[in-house]
């Protein structure tokens, strides 16, 4: 082994085990306890988790102060410094495209692109913190939900519903009425002082 090469974690664990066993009055008993300790540690390390993003997977990070966005090998991680973490898998292509655009704009330094980057990064930060803004009170929750639903419906009308004239079925009419009722209910809740 080279003198300057740092031992791996496995090599370090083996050395610690050897040191403990060598300095124990009963080496067999010490080895048995160390094996049990290692097995329990592996069990704890392999416990199911919801969200872990190893630092070694992070390829790039943009830090805005109150929040930061990291590009990883599996997707994007949005972190509000207060504790909100949102992970976007690469399977969510359109959402990842927004984050990717942000990272690409951050690399361009000319004045024209700086203005676009500032506007785009502010929009992404606000959207990333939507849960925080919506948690201010019930009125904020329903106002934000209503605005999102309104924008979604406009997008659908522009890109899907008007793309090709088709006759509405009874099921389409029923779904439209349900969406309209939900939208009206959210607007009423947003306008009421709760």
N, C-alpha and C positions, 0 to 999 in steps of 0.2 A: 504494500500500500504506500502511496506517495505521502510524504510528510505533511504537505499543505492541504491534502484532500480531507474534507470534513466527512466524518463517518455518517452513514445514513441513520435514520431513526431506529431501524431494526438492529443495526450494529450497536447503537448506544444502549438500547434496551438489553441486548445480550450482555454487554459489558457491566451494566448495573446489576443484572441477575448474578453474574459471575462474582462480582465484588461482594454482594450480600451473602451468597452461598459460601464463599471463601472465608468470610469473617464471622460465620455463624458457628456455634458450638455443635449444632446438629445440621449438617449440610443437607441431608436427605429431607428433613422436616422443612427447612428453609426453601428448598427447591419445590417441594409439594405446595407450599403456601404461595410461592411466586407463580406457579402454574395456574393455581386457582384465581389469583389476582389478575393475571393476564386474560384468562377466560372471561372473567366478569367485566374487565375493561373492554374487551372486544364486543361483548353483549351490549354494553352501554353505548359504545360507538356506533353499533349497527341498529340502534333503536330507530324506528320509523320517525321521520320528521316531515314537516310541511314545507319549509323554505330554508334552504342552505345554499349559499352561493360562495364557493371557495374563492379566496382572493386570487389564487393562481389561474382561475378561469376568467378573470377580469382583463379585458384587452385595452380598454380606454375608459376614461372617466371625465365628465364635465361637472365641475363643482360650482354651483350658483350661490353658495352661502347657506341659504335656508333649505336647499335641497340639492341633490346631485343625481346624475344619471350615469350608469355604468353600462358599457357594451361588454357582454360576456360571450363565451363560445356557445351558450345555449339560448341567449336572448338578451333582453335589456332589463336592468333593475333600476326602478325609480325609488329614491329614498328621500322622504321629508325628514329633516334632522330631528323632529319631535318623536319619530318612531314609526311612521307610516312607510311600509315597504310594499311595492307593487312589482311583481316579476312578470314580464311579458315573454312568453315562449316564442321561438322562431316560427312556430306554426301559425301565429297571429300575424300573417304577412303584412296586412295593411297598417296595423299599429306599429310594427317594427319598421315599416317604411318611413313613418313619421319620425321615429327616433333616429333612423339612419340619415334622414335629411338633416336633422339637427347636427349630427356629428360631421357631416360633409360641409355644412355651412360654417361650422366652427373652425374649419381649416382654412377658409378663405378670408384673407385679411384686408382686402381693399374696402374703401369707404362704402361703396354701393352695397356690397354683400354684408358689411357690418350692420347696416340698418335693417336689412332683411333678417339677418341672424338674430338681432335683438328682438324684433317683433315676433319672430317664430319661436325663439326660446322662451319668451314671456308667455306665449300662448300655451306651449307644452307644459311649462311649470304650473300654470293655473289649472289646466286639465288634469295634470298628475295629482294635484292637491284637491280635486273636486270633492272627495270625501270629507276633507277638513272643512272646506267652505260650507258643505251641505250639513255639517254637524253643528253649525252655529245655533240653529233653532229649527223647529218644524217648518216654519214659513220658508226658510232658506232651502231646506230639503226638498219641499214640493216645488218651489220656484225653479231650482236647478233641474229637477227631474222633468218638469214641464218643458223647460227650454230644450233639454236634450231630446225629448219625445217630439217636440215641434220640429227641430232640425232634422231628425231622422225621417219624419213624415214628409217634409219638404224634399229631402234627398230621394226618397222612394218615389214621390210623385214625378220628380224631374227625370230620374234615370230608369225607373221601372214601369210605373203606371202609365205614363204618357209615351213610352217608347213605342208601343204598338197598341192600336185600338183593339180591345177584346171585350166581348160581352161579359158582364158580371154575372156570376152564378149566385144562387141563394146563399151559399157558404161565404162568398166574397162580401156580399152585402152584410151578412151577420157579423163577420170579422171587422169590417169597417165601422159598424155601429158600436161594437164593443170597444174598439180603439178610440173612437170619438167620445164615448162615455167615460173611458179612463182618462182621456186628456182633459175633458171638462171637469171631472172630479178633482184632478190635480190642480187645475187652474183655480177652482173654488177654494181648495185647501190653501193654495199659495196666497190667495187674496185675503183670506180670513186671518185675523190676529189670533194665533193659537197660544 
